[in-house]
Amino acid sequence: MLIDTHCHLDFPDFEPERDEIVKRAIDAGVRQMITICTRVRKFDRIRAVAEAYPEVFCSVGTHPNSAHEEPDIETEELVKLAEYEKCVAIGEAGLDYFYDYATPEEQARGLRRHVAAARITGLPLVIHSRAADDDMAAILRDEHEKGAFPFLLHCFSSGADLARTGVELGGYVSFSGILTFPKSEDIRAIARDVPRDRLLVETDAPYLAPKKWRGKRNEPSYVTNTAEFLADTMGVSLAEIAEITTENAFRCFSRMPRLVA
């Protein structure tokens, strides 16, 4: 059994065949999926997807590249929306300096509001960090001093220092299809150093299909290929990685029920 801890099943790419995509995931052993919110104002659509499939859960939050579109989203609104029983996380929120859709100040302000929501609800914050390692580490440390909160560094493609900071502060590190790319040896080296009880796998579908399907639209069933690469990277069997990452997922996303024993 595997869990895709981060996908975007509400995206238009999936709409025509969402039923088939979810079925393919289940048939591949991906028994539960978390569809991640990128805009709070579209949470109704996220919720509808979660409602349609017993195996799909969701989050609520504003992606850093959309922080300028939703500057009025306060912590209280996030907390209120997170009361939905199938909402198992806050986010994704964070810092993305690769693009310049939102200013660093807008992104940081939104991130801190999401941190506060994670602290209040006890739900893990799904963190997006790209080309912003130093500022992300600084915010994580600063917010941790105000009070611990659960979190994970999703689709990890940053440097080893940020991974270490995340682990030191009690966070998880999630690996996507990037792990399988030929030029990602640095990411594989980081994965080898992450404690086994902090490892997660994801697709970030429809983006970043693993090497086997590079250039094609990604989907939750493909997380099996990322898990295979992670197993090879760690020097263990796929069965062991499946067990490790699944148990970690249930520990991290503690509100998510275990549908399959």
Residue pairs with C-beta under 8 A, 6 or more apart in sequence:
1 29
1 31
1 242
1 246
1 260
2 28
2 29
2 30
2 31
2 201
2 223
2 224
2 227
2 242
2 245
2 246
3 30
3 31
3 32
3 33
3 34
3 201
3 245
3 246
3 249
3 250
4 25
4 30
4 32
4 33
4 34
4 201
4 202
4 203
4 205
4 220
4 223
5 34
5 152
5 154
5 174
5 200
5 201
5 202
5 249
5 252
5 253
6 34
6 36
6 92
6 126
6 154
6 155
6 174
6 176
6 202
6 203
6 204
7 33
7 34
7 35
7 36
7 202
7 203
7 204
7 205
7 219
7 220
8 14
8 35
8 36
8 38
8 204
8 205
8 206
8 207
9 18
9 21
9 22
9 33
9 35
9 49
9 56
9 205
9 220
10 35
10 42
10 45
10 46
10 48
10 49
11 206
13 206
13 217
14 21
14 205
14 206
14 219
18 49
18 52
21 219
21 220
21 221
22 33
22 53
22 55
22 56
22 220
24 219
24 220
24 221
25 33
25 55
25 219
25 220
25 221
25 223
26 55
27 221
28 221
28 224
29 224
29 242
30 220
30 221
30 223
30 224
31 55
31 259
31 260
32 55
32 56
32 57
32 249
32 256
32 259
32 260
33 53
33 55
33 56
33 57
33 220
34 56
34 57
34 58
34 59
34 88
34 89
34 253
34 256
35 46
35 49
35 50
35 56
35 57
35 58
35 59
36 58
36 59
36 61
36 89
36 91
36 92
36 126
36 154
37 43
37 46
37 58
37 59
37 60
37 61
37 62
37 91
37 92
38 61
38 62
38 63
38 66
38 92
39 62
39 63
39 66
39 69
39 70
40 60
40 61
40 62
40 70
40 73
40 77
40 78
40 81
41 69
41 70
43 60
43 81
46 58
46 59
46 60
47 58
47 84
47 86
47 87
49 56
49 58
50 56
50 57
50 58
50 84
50 86
50 87
51 86
54 259
55 259
56 86
57 86
57 87
57 88
57 253
57 256
58 84
58 86
58 87
58 88
58 89
59 87
59 88
59 89
59 90
59 91
59 92
59 123
59 126
60 78
60 81
60 82
60 84
60 87
60 89
60 90
60 91
61 78
61 89
61 90
61 91
61 92
61 93
61 114
61 125
61 126
62 69
62 70
62 73
62 93
62 110
62 114
63 92
63 93
63 94
63 96
63 128
64 93
64 94
64 95
64 96
64 102
64 107
64 110
64 111
64 128
65 96
65 99
65 101
65 102
66 101
66 102
67 93
67 101
67 102
67 106
67 107
67 109
67 110
68 101
68 102
68 103
68 106
69 102
70 110
71 106
71 109
71 110
73 110
73 113
74 113
75 113
75 114
75 116
75 117
75 120
78 90
78 113
78 114
78 117
79 117
79 120
79 121
81 87
82 90
82 117
82 121
82 123
85 255
87 123
87 255
88 123
88 124
88 253
88 255
88 256
89 123
89 124
89 125
89 126
89 253
90 114
90 117
90 118
90 121
90 123
90 124
90 125
90 126
91 114
91 118
91 125
91 126
91 127
91 128
91 154
92 126
92 127
92 128
92 154
93 110
93 111
93 113
93 114
93 125
93 126
93 127
93 128
94 107
94 111
94 127
94 128
94 129
94 130
94 132
94 136
95 104
95 107
95 108
95 111
95 128
95 129
95 130
95 132
95 135
95 136
95 139
96 107
96 128
96 129
96 130
96 131
96 132
97 104
97 130
97 131
97 132
97 135
98 130
98 131
102 110
104 132
104 135
108 135
108 139
111 127
111 139
112 139
112 143
114 125
115 125
115 139
115 143
115 149
115 151
117 123
117 125
118 124
118 125
118 149
118 150
118 151
119 146
119 147
119 148
119 149
122 150
122 254
123 150
123 253
123 255
124 150
124 151
124 152
124 172
124 252
124 253
125 149
125 150
125 151
125 152
126 151
126 152
126 154
127 136
127 151
127 152
127 153
127 154
127 171
128 154
128 155
129 136
129 153
129 158
129 162
130 157
130 158
133 158
133 159
133 161
133 162
136 158
136 162
137 161
137 162
137 165
140 151
140 165
140 166
140 169
140 171
141 165
141 169
143 149
144 169
148 169
148 170
150 170
150 171
150 252
150 254
151 166
151 169
151 170
151 171
151 172
152 166
152 171
152 172
152 173
152 174
152 200
152 252
153 162
153 163
153 166
153 171
153 172
153 173
153 174
154 174
154 176
154 202
154 204
155 174
155 175
155 176
155 178
155 202
155 204
155 208
156 163
156 173
156 174
156 175
156 176
156 178
156 187
156 190
157 178
157 187
159 190
160 186
160 189
160 190
160 193
163 173
163 190
163 193
163 194
164 193
166 172
166 173
167 173
167 194
167 195
167 198
171 198
172 198
172 199
172 200
172 248
172 252
173 190
173 191
173 194
173 198
173 199
173 200
174 199
174 200
174 201
174 202
175 187
175 191
175 199
175 200
175 201
175 202
175 226
175 230
176 201
176 202
176 203
176 204
176 208
176 226
177 203
177 204
177 208
177 209
177 210
177 211
177 214
177 218
177 222
177 225
177 226
178 184
178 187
178 208
179 187
179 188
179 191
179 210
179 226
179 229
179 230
179 233
180 210
180 211
180 212
180 225
180 226
180 229
181 211
181 214
182 211
188 229
188 233
191 199
191 230
191 233
191 234
192 233
192 234
196 234
196 244
197 244
197 248
197 251
198 248
199 230
199 241
199 244
199 245
199 248
200 245
200 248
200 249
200 252
201 223
201 226
201 227
201 230
201 241
201 245
202 223
202 226
203 209
203 218
203 219
203 220
203 222
203 223
203 226
204 218
205 217
205 218
205 219
205 220
205 222
206 217
206 218
206 219
207 218
208 218
209 215
209 216
209 217
209 218
209 222
210 218
210 222
210 225
210 226
210 229
211 225
211 229
212 222
212 225
213 222
213 225
227 238
227 241
227 242
227 245
228 238
230 241
230 245
231 237
231 238
231 240
231 241
234 241
236 244
249 256
250 256
250 258
